[in-house]
Amino acid sequence: MRRVLGFFAVAVIVAFAAVWLATLKGHFALEIGGWQIHMSAGLFVGVTTLFAVLVIILARILGFVLGAPQALGRWWQLRRQRRGEDALSQGLIAAATGELLEVQPWSNRVRSTLTASPLGLLLRAQAASLARDAAAEEAAYQAMLNHAQTEFLGLKGLFGLALAQDDSQKALALGLRAYALKPRATWPVQALFDLRTARGEWDEARALLDDADKTRLMAADVLRRRRAVLLAVQALEAEAAAPKKSLDLALQALDLEPGLLGAATLAARRLVYGGKDRRAQEVIERTWSEAPHPDLAVAYAAIFPRDTTPERSARLLSLARLFPRHFESCVLEAEQHVAMNRWSDARRVLSPWAQGNISARICMLFAEIEERQHHDSVSAHDWLRRAVQAPRDNEFRCTRCGSGSANWHALCSHCKGFDTLSWIAPKTPAPAAPDAGALALPATAALPAPDDPGSKGSAFDDLTHGHIPRS
């Protein structure tokens, strides 16, 4: 409808123009040399208009003919770019699925069509990674550094390759360059922190945490934990050369993270050496209430070396009751009952933990009870055999690589992960059965009996003084 109305409007305008020209009065005369041209004003306007239209049409035709090669080139380039973009899309999709046989042809097509495309370099890098061609992957990432859009991504790729090649110095240089390029990005800060800690550069790692705190790149609890661990490891390293500084660092770490084992044991040790037994006791009690551990019990008992066995057991029982439902607290309490020959109390404490997949230390305690209470070497042997087969429950385990460690360290000795060691112990006890102590015993073990003075001087005596050797 609009086109019809437009056509009629144009027709009306042309008709009015024609009438206006026909009725236009006037005379036009032109003399050139011996030629004279005479025409009416309307005819002159019409001829002039027609001439102008012809000139415009000829100019357009001439421009089209002269610009045809360039226009053809643009069309061909646009067609080539569209084919390249399609190949790039298909290649990136194939790379995301990990199909090397599909990625390589698309990568070759992109290389031949989009020679200067930054995303084409990304596809080349991914194809090389899938093909395990480190040289080609590094070349692709290196080429990314020449484009502002992909420079950061190229640095990240080269950083990963440097770590894979164990070239920490090169990785550090790349990480610093990426951090300077985007200081508010999360990856450079995290990557540099991991690298600094793996290299033992604690001061530099703390500086990174300070920067991350200013830019809010890390959660407050993560920053607090990492600062505490850094202070603890620096305290441990400084203990021999600077005991006072070591104690100060350990106490700072405990202010940030009260449950940090390494800092707590060091602080208690230094405080005892300085004659501050009461302060050392408070440090261990505070740490136990957050994260019980056998080393804390050993350090707690060492604060009062002149205590008799009943006095030491009473102190350790009070320590265990600061976190009564924790596995380590139950084990410590059971050890003290065994040390005082309170067999039924020991069984009562151990019974909730003696269901299902029993831990090694629970088995060893039951073995000691059978040996000392009933003088039953057969049942004790059965419990020791079960302890050998039971899962380890008294070591630190790396949450990243799974390797074990007898002692706490800031770094995993295998994968160099920072603060990845976690104490392995059962988390919650099983529901107590009416006669759980008896049900937990091997087939050859006797049922629980009334308290018996038992006999001392057993081979298990080394288990009764607040510490069980790690198996």
Secondary structure, DSSP 8 states (H G I E B T S, - for coil): -HHHHHHHHHHHHHHHHHHHHHT---EEEEEETTEEEEEEHHHHHHHHHHHHHHHHHHHHHHHHHHHHHHHHHHHHHHHHHHHHHHHHHHHHHHHHHT-HHHHHHHHHHHHHH-TT-HHHHHHHHHHHHHTT-HHHHHHHHHHHTTSTTTHHHHHHHHHHHHHHTT-HHHHHHHHHHHHHH-TT-HHHHHHHHHHHHHTT-HHHHHHHHHHHHHHT-S-HHHHHHHHHHHHHHHHHHHTTT-HHHHHHHHHHHHHH-TT-HHHHHHHHHHHHHTT-HHHHHHHHHHHHHHS--HHHHHHHHHT-TT--HHHHHHHHHHHHTTSTTSHHHHHHHHHHHHHTT-HHHHHHHHGGGSSSS--HHHHHHHHHHHHHHS--HHHHHHHHHHHHHS---SEEEETTT--EESS--SB-TTT--BT-EEEE---S-----TTHHHHTS-TTS----S-----SS-TTGGGSSS-----
